[in-house]
Structure formats: structure tokens, C-alpha cells
Amino acid sequence: QVHLVESGGDSVQAGGSLRLSCAVSELIFSPYCMGWFRQAPGKTRKEREGIGMIGTAGNTMYADSVKGRFTISQDNAENILYLQMSHLSTADTGVYYCATKRGNCFRDYLDNANGWAAFADWGQGTQVTVSS
């Protein structure tokens, strides 16, 4: 089982920026898909929203709600996944999780409300609070 640790969550003002990190314990054999998910206040783990994903080749996909504001990247040498967030709004408040799965990324993981279920390994989450 892959061990994931998120960090970087904080309280920020609307319009601000934040970068989250996800340290991955071991090399994941390709192909793989790594994703960021968000659990909004009052929502359950089964209601986690897919934010974006990155595949083995570095290809990225984003939810419409964050496209143009959030950027996913990875440092393969350090086994770290990043989520750069800008132009944050109060709607971005929540606990952010990184997750991994074997196999390729598919758009359906973001568009389908149950896309989270495809991911096997999860971190403990990091809290992001955006105030107006």
C-alpha cells in the first residue's frame, strides 16, 4: 500500500494562493494516476469532489470548477505531487486529499460523482479555509 502525506493547507483570504504538497512513500509503477480531491464542509468521504489528476506521462485533467486556477505538477525525483491554487474563493474551502491508483487517468473520474472510488490509496488530508 502506498503511503501519502498531504501538507500545505492553511487559512487564506479570497483571491489568495496556496500550494499543497503530497509526499508519496514509494515509486508507483506506471501506468498510474494521481489525483487531488476535495471534501467540502458537511460532506462525507463518498461526496469527495475530484479536482484534478495527473498521469504517468504528466498529462493533466481538471474539474471545470478549478480549470485555469489550479495546476497539478509532480516532482518524480522526490516523489511529490503538488497542487498550486490561485484566485481562491470561499467555495474552495474543504479538506484536500491526494490519492493514487494503478492504471491510466480517465476524465470520468472527475465528471462522475463516484470517481473517488477508483482510487485505492489516500492521504489523511489537509485543511484549506478561504475567507471572504
N, CA, C and O of each residue as an XYZ file, in Angstrom:
528
protein
N       0.850     -1.192      0.000
C       0.000      0.000      0.000
C       0.884      1.239      0.000
O       1.850      1.326      0.757
N       0.542      2.194     -0.857
C       1.288      3.438     -0.953
C       0.849      4.371      0.179
O      -0.341      4.521      0.456
N       1.830      4.988      0.820
C       1.553      5.915      1.921
C       1.670      7.342      1.395
O       2.681      7.710      0.797
N       0.614      8.152      1.625
C       0.566      9.515      1.120
C       0.399     10.490      2.281
O      -0.377     10.240      3.203
N       1.128     11.596      2.229
C       1.029     12.613      3.276
C       0.883     13.980      2.635
O       1.797     14.465      1.968
N      -0.277     14.603      2.841
C      -0.508     15.942      2.332
C      -0.027     16.994      3.328
O       0.024     16.755      4.534
N       0.321     18.151      2.800
C       0.709     19.276      3.636
C       0.466     20.565      2.867
O       0.230     20.545      1.659
N       0.527     21.675      3.571
C       0.397     22.972      2.929
C      -0.936     23.658      3.132
O      -1.100     24.816      2.749
N      -1.897     22.957      3.732
C      -3.186     23.578      3.968
C      -3.072     24.758      4.925
O      -2.221     24.775      5.814
N      -3.944     25.744      4.729
C      -3.863     26.956      5.556
C      -5.161     27.739      5.420
O      -6.054     27.372      4.657
N      -5.242     28.830      6.181
C      -6.354     29.763      6.050
C      -5.877     30.951      5.238
O      -4.847     31.552      5.547
N      -6.631     31.288      4.195
C      -6.238     32.392      3.324
C      -7.448     33.250      2.996
O      -8.592     32.823      3.150
N      -7.182     34.446      2.549
C      -8.236     35.343      2.105
C      -8.636     35.002      0.675
O      -7.830     34.496     -0.106
N      -9.893     35.288      0.347
C     -10.354     35.087     -1.026
C      -9.475     35.878     -1.982
O      -9.090     37.016     -1.712
N      -9.167     35.240     -3.113
C      -8.270     35.853     -4.076
C      -6.828     35.451     -3.898
O      -5.986     35.722     -4.754
N      -6.540     34.801     -2.783
C      -5.173     34.404     -2.482
C      -4.772     33.109     -3.162
O      -5.537     32.516     -3.922
N      -3.549     32.687     -2.868
C      -2.982     31.483     -3.463
C      -2.433     30.571     -2.376
O      -2.147     30.999     -1.257
N      -2.296     29.312     -2.739
C      -1.783     28.323     -1.808
C      -1.224     27.163     -2.617
O      -1.733     26.854     -3.695
N      -0.179     26.518     -2.107
C       0.341     25.330     -2.757
C       0.312     24.159     -1.786
O       0.868     24.223     -0.690
N      -0.342     23.100     -2.208
C      -0.396     21.878     -1.415
C       0.630     20.886     -1.949
O       0.941     20.867     -3.140
N       1.142     20.069     -1.050
C       2.089     19.024     -1.423
C       1.571     17.676     -0.974
O       0.818     17.573     -0.005
N       1.971     16.670     -1.672
C       1.611     15.293     -1.307
C       2.860     14.437     -1.472
O       3.305     14.182     -2.591
N       3.416     13.999     -0.361
C       4.606     13.147     -0.397
C       4.177     11.696     -0.545
O       3.338     11.200      0.207
N       4.762     11.031     -1.516
C       4.423      9.644     -1.820
C       5.547      8.756     -1.313
O       6.720      9.027     -1.570
N       5.197      7.703     -0.598
C       6.204      6.898      0.101
C       7.092      6.075     -0.803
O       8.215      5.733     -0.433
N       6.594      5.753     -1.989
C       7.370      4.871     -2.839
C       7.053      5.129     -4.295
O       6.051      5.760     -4.633
N       7.911      4.637     -5.133
C       7.697      4.777     -6.567
C       6.479      3.955     -6.965
O       6.333      2.798     -6.571
N       5.632      4.563     -7.733
C       4.447      3.870     -8.222
C       4.716      3.425     -9.650
O       5.053      4.237    -10.512
N       4.567      2.148     -9.889
C       4.834      1.617    -11.226
C       3.805      2.138    -12.216
O       2.610      2.218    -11.929
N       4.308      2.485    -13.378
C       3.402      3.002    -14.408
C       2.682      1.858    -15.094
O       3.155      0.722    -15.082
N       1.536      2.157    -15.692
C       0.897      3.462    -15.632
C       0.188      3.705    -14.294
O      -0.270      2.769    -13.638
N       0.109      4.967    -13.911
C      -0.573      5.325    -12.686
C      -1.327      6.631    -12.896
O      -1.102      7.352    -13.868
N      -2.203      6.908    -11.984
C      -2.964      8.146    -11.988
C      -2.969      8.690    -10.563
O      -3.303      7.974     -9.619
N      -2.600      9.945    -10.414
C      -2.615     10.583     -9.105
C      -3.599     11.742     -9.146
O      -3.584     12.553    -10.072
N      -4.442     11.808     -8.144
C      -5.483     12.819     -8.152
C      -5.564     13.628     -6.887
O      -5.102     13.205     -5.827
N      -6.154     14.791     -7.007
C      -6.496     15.634     -5.863
C      -8.021     15.677     -5.750
O      -8.734     15.854     -6.737
N      -8.483     15.513     -4.541
C      -9.912     15.540     -4.262
C     -10.173     16.530     -3.138
O      -9.292     16.839     -2.336
N     -11.401     17.016     -3.101
C     -11.790     17.987     -2.086
C     -13.076     17.517     -1.410
O     -14.038     17.125     -2.070
N     -13.069     17.566     -0.087
C     -14.263     17.238      0.697
C     -14.739     18.529      1.348
O     -14.116     19.038      2.279
N     -15.839     19.044      0.849
C     -16.372     20.312      1.354
C     -16.969     20.127      2.749
O     -17.313     19.007      3.124
N     -17.095     21.195      3.512
C     -17.681     21.116      4.864
C     -19.068     20.498      4.822
O     -19.899     20.874      3.996
N     -19.315     19.546      5.717
C     -20.620     18.904      5.792
C     -20.802     17.740      4.842
O     -21.820     17.050      4.899
N     -19.831     17.507      3.964
C     -19.911     16.397      3.016
C     -19.183     15.175      3.572
O     -18.273     15.295      4.392
N     -19.595     14.017      3.117
C     -18.959     12.775      3.546
C     -17.836     12.391      2.580
O     -17.653     13.015      1.535
N     -17.093     11.356      2.955
C     -15.976     10.913      2.105
C     -16.495     10.418      0.762
O     -15.780     10.469     -0.239
N     -17.735      9.940      0.735
C     -18.307      9.476     -0.529
C     -18.772     10.629     -1.408
O     -19.242     10.416     -2.526
N     -18.639     11.851     -0.898
C     -19.015     13.028     -1.673
C     -17.793     13.859     -2.030
O     -17.912     15.040     -2.357
N     -16.631     13.248     -1.966
C     -15.421     13.971     -2.326
C     -15.443     14.319     -3.806
O     -15.772     13.495     -4.659
N     -15.083     15.567     -4.080
C     -15.105     16.087     -5.447
C     -13.722     15.975     -6.070
O     -12.727     16.381     -5.471
N     -13.668     15.433     -7.254
C     -12.404     15.356     -7.973
C     -11.993     16.729     -8.451
O     -12.776     17.408     -9.116
N     -10.779     17.157     -8.129
C     -10.275     18.453     -8.512
C      -9.445     18.353     -9.781
O      -9.612     19.146    -10.708
N      -8.560     17.388     -9.815
C      -7.703     17.213    -10.973
C      -6.853     15.969    -10.823
O      -6.771     15.370     -9.751
N      -6.220     15.596    -11.929
C      -5.427     14.376    -11.953
C      -4.206     14.557    -12.839
O      -4.175     15.420    -13.716
N      -3.209     13.731    -12.592
C      -2.028     13.711    -13.453
C      -1.631     12.270    -13.693
O      -1.601     11.460    -12.767
N      -1.326     11.953    -14.944
C      -0.968     10.597    -15.300
C       0.531     10.409    -15.412
O       1.313     11.328    -15.167
N       0.913      9.205    -15.787
C       2.314      8.831    -15.867
C       3.122      9.758    -16.776
O       4.263     10.103    -16.468
N       2.528     10.150    -17.882
C       3.224     10.982    -18.865
C       3.157     12.459    -18.523
O       3.636     13.297    -19.288
N       2.571     12.784    -17.387
C       2.456     14.179    -16.989
C       1.226     14.867    -17.534
O       1.067     16.078    -17.380
N       0.357     14.107    -18.170
C      -0.880     14.685    -18.695
C      -1.817     15.016    -17.545
O      -1.963     14.221    -16.616
N      -2.448     16.169    -17.597
C      -3.314     16.625    -16.508
C      -4.748     16.832    -16.993
O      -5.004     17.108    -18.165
N      -5.664     16.689    -16.049
C      -7.077     16.968    -16.285
C      -7.591     17.715    -15.070
O      -7.124     17.478    -13.955
N      -8.549     18.617    -15.268
C      -9.086     19.410    -14.177
C     -10.596     19.468    -14.224
O     -11.211     19.406    -15.289
N     -11.174     19.586    -13.052
C     -12.601     19.838    -12.972
C     -12.877     21.253    -13.490
O     -12.038     22.145    -13.358
N     -14.051     21.447    -14.074
C     -14.388     22.759    -14.628
C     -14.339     23.853    -13.558
O     -14.033     25.010    -13.849
N     -14.641     23.473    -12.331
C     -14.706     24.452    -11.252
C     -13.340     25.051    -10.899
O     -13.272     26.111    -10.276
N     -12.264     24.382    -11.290
C     -10.927     24.867    -10.924
C     -10.042     25.126    -12.130
O      -8.926     25.627    -11.985
N     -10.523     24.793    -13.307
C      -9.718     24.933    -14.521
C      -9.280     26.392    -14.702
O     -10.090     27.313    -14.602
N      -8.011     26.578    -14.964
C      -7.471     27.914    -15.115
C      -7.004     28.529    -13.819
O      -6.308     29.544    -13.835
N      -7.371     27.936    -12.686
C      -6.962     28.470    -11.369
C      -6.011     27.530    -10.649
O      -5.129     27.976     -9.916
N      -6.188     26.233    -10.854
C      -5.384     25.230    -10.161
C      -4.463     24.542    -11.163
O      -4.820     24.355    -12.326
N      -3.284     24.173    -10.699
C      -2.318     23.466    -11.533
C      -1.710     22.322    -10.746
O      -1.245     22.500     -9.620
N      -1.719     21.146    -11.353
C      -1.113     19.964    -10.738
C       0.241     19.714    -11.395
O       0.388     19.817    -12.613
N       1.216     19.386    -10.569
C       2.529     19.026    -11.091
C       3.132     17.960    -10.197
O       2.619     17.691     -9.110
N       4.207     17.359    -10.644
C       4.842     16.318     -9.844
C       6.351     16.407     -9.977
O       6.882     16.739    -11.037
N       7.022     16.105     -8.890
C       8.472     16.006     -8.860
C       8.793     14.523     -8.754
O       8.741     13.940     -7.672
N       9.124     13.928     -9.882
C       9.331     12.483     -9.902
C      10.578     12.076     -9.117
O      10.639     10.971     -8.576
N      11.553     12.949     -9.056
C      12.779     12.618     -8.322
C      12.518     12.533     -6.820
O      13.118     11.718     -6.119
N      11.614     13.385     -6.336
C      11.328     13.430     -4.895
C      10.032     12.718     -4.542
O       9.672     12.632     -3.368
N       9.327     12.206     -5.548
C       8.030     11.552     -5.311
C       7.065     12.484     -4.578
O       6.483     12.115     -3.558
N       6.905     13.691     -5.111
C       5.992     14.662     -4.509
C       5.018     15.149     -5.575
O       5.408     15.459     -6.701
N       3.771     15.210     -5.205
C       2.705     15.739     -6.049
C       2.319     17.104     -5.503
O       2.217     17.286     -4.290
N       2.103     18.067     -6.400
C       1.744     19.412     -5.966
C       0.389     19.824     -6.527
O      -0.045     19.351     -7.577
N      -0.261     20.720     -5.795
C      -1.470     21.371     -6.278
C      -1.307     22.860     -6.013
O      -1.411     23.312     -4.872
N      -1.053     23.617     -7.071
C      -0.942     25.068     -6.956
C      -2.313     25.669     -7.174
O      -2.935     25.450     -8.213
N      -2.790     26.432     -6.194
C      -4.125     27.006     -6.249
C      -4.024     28.523     -6.234
O      -3.284     29.091     -5.431
N      -4.759     29.175     -7.113
C      -4.761     30.625     -7.151
C      -6.187     31.123     -7.313
O      -7.095     30.351     -7.623
N      -6.375     32.420     -7.101
C      -7.710     33.030     -7.188
C      -8.719     32.232     -6.366
O      -9.814     31.922     -6.835
N      -8.338     31.911     -5.150
C      -9.173     31.087     -4.289
C     -10.439     31.828     -3.895
O     -10.437     33.045     -3.708
N     -11.520     31.065     -3.773
C     -12.790     31.614     -3.310
C     -13.274     30.792     -2.126
O     -12.719     29.735     -1.825
N     -14.305     31.279     -1.461
C     -14.826     30.557     -0.305
C     -15.334     29.174     -0.699
O     -15.366     28.266      0.132
N     -15.730     29.008     -1.959
C     -16.204     27.707     -2.424
C     -15.089     26.662     -2.483
O     -15.355     25.467     -2.611
N     -13.853     27.116     -2.388
C     -12.714     26.188     -2.406
C     -12.380     25.641     -1.024
O     -11.476     24.817     -0.880
N     -13.100     26.094     -0.019
C     -12.867     25.620      1.345
C     -13.164     24.128      1.462
O     -14.163     23.643      0.932
N     -12.301     23.414      2.152
C     -12.518     21.999      2.371
C     -11.242     21.289      2.759
O     -10.183     21.903      2.886
N     -11.358     19.997      2.942
C     -10.186     19.167      3.190
C      -9.743     18.589      1.852
O     -10.535     17.995      1.121
N      -8.466     18.773      1.550
C      -7.921     18.323      0.274
C      -7.135     17.040      0.478
O      -6.306     16.928      1.381
N      -7.419     16.083     -0.381
C      -6.781     14.774     -0.315
C      -6.056     14.475     -1.624
O      -6.521     14.843     -2.702
N      -4.918     13.806     -1.518
C      -4.320     13.232     -2.712
C      -4.574     11.727     -2.676
O      -4.730     11.131     -1.610
N      -4.612     11.136     -3.846
C      -4.931      9.716     -3.958
C      -4.253      9.147     -5.192
O      -3.942      9.876     -6.134
N      -4.028      7.860     -5.179
C      -3.376      7.206     -6.308
C      -4.141      5.963     -6.728
O      -4.901      5.380     -5.956
N      -3.918      5.583     -7.959
C      -4.465      4.326     -8.464
C      -3.538      3.814     -9.561
O      -2.854      4.595    -10.223
N      -3.523      2.522     -9.745
C      -2.806      1.935    -10.872
C      -3.649      2.124    -12.126
O      -4.879      2.158    -12.070
N      -2.969      2.244    -13.242
C      -3.707      2.438    -14.479
C      -3.801      3.901    -14.868
O      -3.374      4.792    -14.134
N      -4.370      4.123    -16.041
C      -4.452      5.465    -16.601
C      -5.534      6.314    -15.932
O      -6.431      5.810    -15.256
N      -5.408      7.641    -16.153
C      -6.444      8.562    -15.710
C      -7.542      8.616    -16.773
O      -7.264      8.552    -17.971
N      -8.753      8.730    -16.334
C      -9.880      8.904    -17.237
C     -10.698     10.092    -16.776
O     -10.880     10.306    -15.577
N     -11.192     10.865    -17.734
C     -11.979     12.051    -17.449
C     -13.170     11.733    -16.547
O     -13.592     12.561    -15.739
N     -13.695     10.543    -16.695
C     -14.864     10.148    -15.923
C     -14.609     10.204    -14.419
O     -15.547     10.370    -13.639
N     -13.341     10.068    -14.003
C     -13.037     10.119    -12.565
C     -13.363     11.495    -11.997
O     -13.637     11.619    -10.803
N     -13.337     12.527    -12.832
C     -13.674     13.868    -12.385
C     -15.152     14.176    -12.605
O     -15.781     14.836    -11.778
N     -15.690     13.710    -13.693
C     -17.059     14.053    -14.045
C     -18.091     13.229    -13.281
O     -19.225     13.665    -13.088
N     -17.690     12.044    -12.853
C     -18.597     11.158    -12.136
C     -18.487     11.413    -10.641
O     -17.383     11.480    -10.099
N     -19.619     11.555     -9.975
C     -19.621     11.837     -8.532
C     -18.958     10.724     -7.729
O     -18.517     10.954     -6.603
N     -18.884      9.541     -8.287
C     -18.258      8.415     -7.588
C     -16.837      8.144     -8.085
O     -16.288      7.069     -7.845
N     -16.251      9.108     -8.769
C     -14.909      8.929     -9.306
C     -13.876      8.619     -8.240
O     -12.893      7.931     -8.517
N     -14.077      9.110     -7.033
C     -13.154      8.870     -5.928
C     -12.977      7.377     -5.679
O     -11.912      6.943     -5.238
N     -14.023      6.579     -5.961
C     -13.996      5.153     -5.642
C     -12.951      4.388     -6.460
O     -12.587      3.267     -6.105
N     -12.479      4.977     -7.530
C     -11.488      4.298     -8.364
C     -10.090      4.350     -7.767
O      -9.202      3.621     -8.209
N      -9.884      5.197     -6.773
C      -8.555      5.420     -6.205
C      -8.366      4.589     -4.940
O      -9.203      4.604     -4.037
N      -7.258      3.870     -4.892
C      -7.052      2.891     -3.827
C      -6.378      3.465     -2.585
O      -6.727      3.098     -1.462
N      -5.423      4.356     -2.780
C      -4.625      4.838     -1.650
C      -4.861      6.330     -1.454
O      -4.889      7.096     -2.418
N      -5.030      6.736     -0.198
C      -5.376      8.110      0.148
C      -4.492      8.620      1.281
O      -4.029      7.861      2.132
N      -4.278      9.925      1.257
C      -3.624     10.569      2.378
C      -4.647     10.925      3.444
O      -5.830     10.608      3.317
N      -4.180     11.587      4.495
C      -5.048     11.931      5.616
C      -5.763     13.260      5.405
O      -6.682     13.600      6.150
N      -5.341     14.011      4.390
C      -5.993     15.276      4.070
C      -5.340     16.470      4.726
O      -4.686     16.347      5.762
N      -5.523     17.632      4.113
C      -5.028     18.888      4.664
C      -6.116     19.942      4.483
O      -6.734     20.031      3.423
N      -6.347     20.742      5.531
C      -7.466     21.682      5.541
C      -7.104     22.983      4.845
O      -6.063     23.584      5.112
N      -7.986     23.404      3.948
C      -7.873     24.714      3.298
C      -9.134     25.502      3.637
O     -10.250     25.053      3.376
N      -8.943     26.672      4.218
C     -10.061     27.538      4.565
C      -9.873     28.879      3.878
O      -8.859     29.550      4.069
N     -10.857     29.261      3.079
C     -10.803     30.532      2.361
C     -11.890     31.432      2.929
O     -13.066     31.071      2.932
N     -11.498     32.589      3.403
C     -12.452     33.522      3.998
C     -12.623     34.741      3.092
O     -11.718     35.131      2.355
N     -13.809     35.322      3.176
C     -14.107     36.482      2.314
C     -13.671     37.772      2.959
O     -13.843     38.843      2.377
